[in-house]
Amino acid sequence: MAWSSAHYVVMIMTDTPLVLALDTSTVVNVGLARGDQVLATATVSDQMAHVEQLMPLVSECLDAAEVRAVELDQLVVGVGPGPFTGLRVGVVTAHVLGFVLRIGLRGVCSLDVLAAQFVGQGPEDFVVATDARRREVYWARYNARGIRVEEPKVSRPGDVPRLPVIGPAADIYADQLLAVSGPRSMDPAVLATTGATLPDAGHEPLYLRHPDATELTRPKSVLHYQGAPR
């Protein structure tokens, strides 16, 4: 059974923009905030249930904060990097919500959120790494201020720079990465409160890999050949 958590805060409404934040680059994360005030967060750890869990979590957070979807002012979505199917669920859902509600959508690199959680705790440079499966990791390098200094990459753990590493891959590949104490998972509260201030990553998912299912490069021949059964 998937582990889930939820946290709610009731507050007086102000003119500060109401932000809904989504991320499905790893597990399912939803956060709702008004400025730096967190109204609600919810997480489901099942990495195979993004479709089933995302919208119920959104409704759960809105209900807990006693706000309606039409009251939202902005959407923030983590665009990865992450596995194709799970990541696509969050990005497509954010696109649909933004279109229906006619509000702005900001895409952020999911690794940037983890870096923001580590600012002030780490050394000069560090790496955020998440599990890319196939014995690989998604990673990016950051300076002490949490600013990304290189584009995200996917590689073998052994190819990651020998710098302090945080994020879920730090534990998964502790024998190959220079793991240090720090965040191991995304905090949806940080996504909701700081997402609008993180670098704009666009609206397209950062897959970093081609999907397993691809179109044929040429049509398959259906012509009869000699000796074929009729």
SVG drawing of the C-alpha trace seen along z (x, -y; Angstrom):
<svg xmlns="http://www.w3.org/2000/svg" viewBox="-15 -42 50 64">
<polyline fill="none" stroke="black" stroke-width="0.4" points="0.0,0.0 1.3,-3.4 2.3,-5.8 0.6,-9.1 0.7,-12.2 -1.3,-15.5 -1.0,-18.7 -3.4,-21.6 -3.4,-25.1 -6.4,-27.4 -5.8,-31.1 -7.4,-34.4 -7.5,-35.2 -5.5,-38.2 -4.7,-39.7 -1.5,-37.6 -1.8,-35.2 -3.1,-31.8 -0.7,-29.2 -1.3,-25.5 1.8,-23.5 2.1,-20.0 5.0,-17.6 5.0,-14.0 8.7,-13.6 9.1,-11.0 6.1,-10.6 2.9,-12.6 3.2,-16.0 0.6,-18.7 1.0,-22.0 -1.2,-25.0 0.1,-28.3 -0.7,-32.0 2.7,-33.8 4.9,-32.1 1.9,-30.8 1.3,-27.1 -2.4,-26.2 -2.2,-22.5 0.1,-19.8 -0.4,-16.2 2.0,-13.4 1.4,-9.9 4.6,-7.8 3.3,-5.2 5.3,-5.9 2.9,-3.9 -0.3,-5.7 0.2,-9.2 -3.0,-9.1 -5.2,-7.8 -3.8,-10.0 -3.0,-13.4 -6.5,-15.0 -7.9,-13.6 -4.9,-15.1 -5.6,-18.5 -9.3,-18.3 -8.2,-17.2 -5.9,-20.3 -8.5,-22.7 -11.2,-21.3 -8.9,-21.4 -8.1,-25.1 -11.7,-25.9 -11.0,-27.4 -12.3,-26.7 -10.3,-26.0 -11.7,-29.2 -10.0,-31.2 -6.5,-30.1 -4.2,-32.8 -1.2,-30.7 -0.1,-27.2 3.4,-25.8 4.4,-22.4 7.7,-20.5 8.7,-19.6 11.3,-17.0 13.6,-15.5 11.7,-12.3 10.4,-9.0 8.2,-9.6 4.8,-8.4 4.7,-9.8 6.2,-13.1 3.7,-13.6 0.7,-13.1 1.7,-16.2 2.6,-18.4 -0.5,-17.6 -2.7,-18.1 -1.2,-21.5 -1.7,-22.5 -5.3,-21.5 -6.0,-23.3 -4.3,-26.4 -6.3,-26.4 -9.7,-25.7 -9.1,-28.2 -7.4,-30.8 -4.5,-31.4 -0.7,-31.5 1.4,-28.3 5.1,-28.3 7.3,-25.2 10.2,-24.7 13.0,-22.1 12.1,-19.6 15.7,-19.3 15.8,-23.1 13.1,-22.6 15.3,-20.1 18.3,-22.5 16.2,-25.3 15.5,-23.0 19.2,-22.6 20.3,-26.2 22.2,-27.3 23.0,-23.7 25.6,-22.6 29.1,-23.3 30.1,-25.6 28.9,-23.2 26.6,-20.2 24.6,-17.9 20.9,-17.0 20.2,-13.5 17.1,-11.4 16.5,-7.9 16.3,-7.5 15.9,-3.7 18.0,-1.5 20.9,-2.0 21.1,-5.7 20.3,-9.0 19.0,-12.4 21.2,-15.1 22.3,-18.7 25.0,-20.7 24.4,-23.8 26.4,-26.4 26.0,-27.3 23.1,-29.7 21.1,-26.9 21.6,-28.2 21.9,-25.6 25.2,-26.0 24.7,-23.2 21.8,-21.8 20.2,-18.6 21.7,-15.3 21.1,-11.6 24.0,-9.3 25.5,-6.4 26.0,-7.2 29.7,-6.8 29.7,-9.6 28.3,-12.2 31.0,-14.7 32.5,-13.8 30.6,-16.5 28.2,-16.2 24.9,-14.7 21.4,-15.1 18.1,-13.8 16.7,-10.2 19.5,-8.8 21.9,-9.6 20.6,-6.7 19.9,-4.4 23.5,-4.7 25.2,-5.5 28.2,-3.3 28.8,-5.3 27.7,-8.9 29.2,-11.2 26.0,-11.2 25.6,-13.9 22.9,-14.7 20.1,-16.7 16.7,-16.5 15.9,-13.1 12.5,-14.0 10.7,-17.1 8.7,-19.1 5.5,-20.2 5.3,-23.2 8.6,-24.5 7.4,-23.9 4.2,-25.9 5.9,-28.8 9.1,-29.2 8.1,-27.8 7.2,-31.1 10.6,-32.5 12.7,-29.6 14.1,-29.8 11.5,-29.4 12.0,-25.9 9.3,-26.3 6.2,-24.1 7.7,-21.0 8.7,-17.9 12.4,-17.3 12.5,-13.6 16.3,-13.6 15.6,-10.2 13.6,-9.2 10.4,-7.2 10.7,-3.4 7.8,-3.3 8.8,-4.9 7.3,-5.1 8.6,-2.8 11.2,-4.5 9.7,-3.0 6.4,-1.3 6.2,2.4 5.9,4.3 2.8,6.3 3.7,7.4 3.4,11.1 6.7,12.9 7.4,16.2 6.8,19.2 4.5,17.3 1.3,19.0 -1.7,17.7"/>
</svg>
